[in-house]
Amino acid sequence: MPLAKGRKRRSARASAGLTFNHAMLYSRDVAQAVYFYVDLLGFRLIEQVGHGGMLVYARIRSPRGSSTLALHLLEPGKTLPVDDAVRLYFEVRNVGAMCKKLQATGVKLLGEPKVMPWGWKHAYLKDPDGHELSLYWAGPKRFRKTMSG
């Protein structure tokens, strides 16, 4: 919404107390998603819930920091979006080594790791459900403007 002339934008302090909790990814096979995120990417399993003999939900925590993901079984009759509506970014210091580790397990990269015009090194891949991921390293540039404008 555009600002009215003469009005100042409220600072982020106006929303004090707001904390991002987690993102939820819907999956056709939660057990396969848990394998990918826990065994291959190194997330830690917080909890998992089964129903009717199958895994229907899992909550996992990033190997570093406090970020969490919820993995939820896709409801019967629903489909996952086929477009690239969401991309998750995971920062890792040695992007190249992580990519080689993943490739050794059969994970296909969408392209080899490369330094982008804004100075961050990225590699793109998809999880078992087709959600696009970026493994990247920004280092100290992470909280700085990346483009002039």
JOBEL-V605176 format. One record per residue. N is the residue number from 1. RES is the residue in one small letter. SS is DSSP state (H for helix, E for strand, - for the rest). Layout:
# JOBEL-V605176
N/RES/SS
N/RES/SS
This chain:
# JOBEL-V605176
1/m/-
2/p/-
3/l/-
4/a/-
5/k/-
6/g/-
7/r/-
8/k/-
9/r/-
10/r/-
11/s/-
12/a/H
13/r/H
14/a/H
15/s/H
16/a/-
17/g/-
18/l/-
19/t/-
20/f/-
21/n/-
22/h/E
23/a/E
24/m/E
25/l/E
26/y/E
27/s/E
28/r/-
29/d/-
30/v/H
31/a/H
32/q/H
33/a/H
34/v/H
35/y/H
36/f/H
37/y/H
38/v/H
39/d/H
40/l/H
41/l/-
42/g/-
43/f/-
44/r/E
45/l/E
46/i/E
47/e/E
48/q/E
49/v/E
50/g/E
51/h/E
52/g/-
53/g/-
54/m/E
55/l/E
56/v/E
57/y/E
58/a/E
59/r/E
60/i/E
61/r/E
62/s/-
63/p/-
64/r/-
65/g/-
66/s/-
67/s/-
68/t/E
69/l/E
70/a/E
71/l/E
72/h/E
73/l/E
74/l/-
75/e/-
76/p/-
77/g/-
78/k/-
79/t/-
80/l/-
81/p/-
82/v/-
83/d/-
84/d/-
85/a/-
86/v/-
87/r/E
88/l/E
89/y/E
90/f/E
91/e/E
92/v/-
93/r/-
94/n/-
95/v/H
96/g/H
97/a/H
98/m/H
99/c/H
100/k/H
101/k/H
102/l/H
103/q/H
104/a/H
105/t/-
106/g/-
107/v/-
108/k/-
109/l/E
110/l/-
111/g/-
112/e/-
113/p/-
114/k/E
115/v/E
116/m/-
117/p/-
118/w/-
119/g/-
120/w/-
121/k/E
122/h/E
123/a/E
124/y/E
125/l/E
126/k/E
127/d/-
128/p/-
129/d/-
130/g/-
131/h/-
132/e/E
133/l/E
134/s/E
135/l/E
136/y/E
137/w/E
138/a/-
139/g/H
140/p/H
141/k/H
142/r/H
143/f/H
144/r/-
145/k/-
146/t/-
147/m/-
148/s/-
149/g/-
